[in-house]
Amino acid sequence: MNNIEKLQQLTQMTRQEIADALDVESETVLAWENEAIMPTVSEVEALSGIFSAQLDAKGIETQKLAHPIHIRLSVDYLLNLGITMSDWITLKWAFEGQWESDKLAVGFFDNNQLTRIVETESEFVAAFAGYLILQTDGEFEPYIDEFNDDKEYDWRLIRHSGETFTDVTRMLVTTELTEIKHG
């Protein structure tokens, strides 16, 4: 599982543009998308840089907030393993400016009911120690609240404004998770 194709969609980069930027064949990028082959470490680092720059530019077009320094996607996000604090800041920067007053957040759900929202950087650090695990062994991980008798929550990346939310998990990560609807 990787987010290369997902990041192409988010940045609106063509396969050929990515291939040109990396000086590889377009078929190579397609093979990475299909996981027929894995990019080398240096290619993954280059991909992270390319996509980071594109998301940074997307935020610059729409954001009213001060520019965060050194926006950078992690290799873990690129490979769909997890979201680091840097990924979180980058995704918020890239999309919240075009979402008007809506915010990117992580929503915890119990029986499809939204029970908690993690929105700020400090809440992200407190909830996930700065690292939201997306999947291991091909399966998405539930959130286990170790401070509440190991209660398990389903979670989603959400775009929210007050009481309303939209599940944007599929927009931001490669997943087969069912979309959770408001109400």
Secondary structure as GFF3:
##gff-version 3
##sequence-region A 1 183
A	DSSP	alpha_helix	4	11	.	.	.	ID=ss1
A	DSSP	alpha_helix	15	22	.	.	.	ID=ss2
A	DSSP	alpha_helix	26	33	.	.	.	ID=ss3
A	DSSP	alpha_helix	41	62	.	.	.	ID=ss4
A	DSSP	alpha_helix	75	78	.	.	.	ID=ss5
A	DSSP	beta_strand	82	84	.	.	.	ID=ss6
A	DSSP	alpha_helix	85	96	.	.	.	ID=ss7
A	DSSP	three_ten_helix	97	99	.	.	.	ID=ss8
A	DSSP	beta_strand	103	110	.	.	.	ID=ss9
A	DSSP	beta_strand	113	118	.	.	.	ID=ss10
A	DSSP	alpha_helix	121	128	.	.	.	ID=ss11
A	DSSP	beta_strand	131	133	.	.	.	ID=ss12
A	DSSP	beta_strand	135	136	.	.	.	ID=ss13
A	DSSP	beta_strand	139	140	.	.	.	ID=ss14
A	DSSP	beta_strand	143	145	.	.	.	ID=ss15
A	DSSP	beta_strand	151	161	.	.	.	ID=ss16
A	DSSP	beta_strand	164	167	.	.	.	ID=ss17
A	DSSP	alpha_helix	169	172	.	.	.	ID=ss18
###
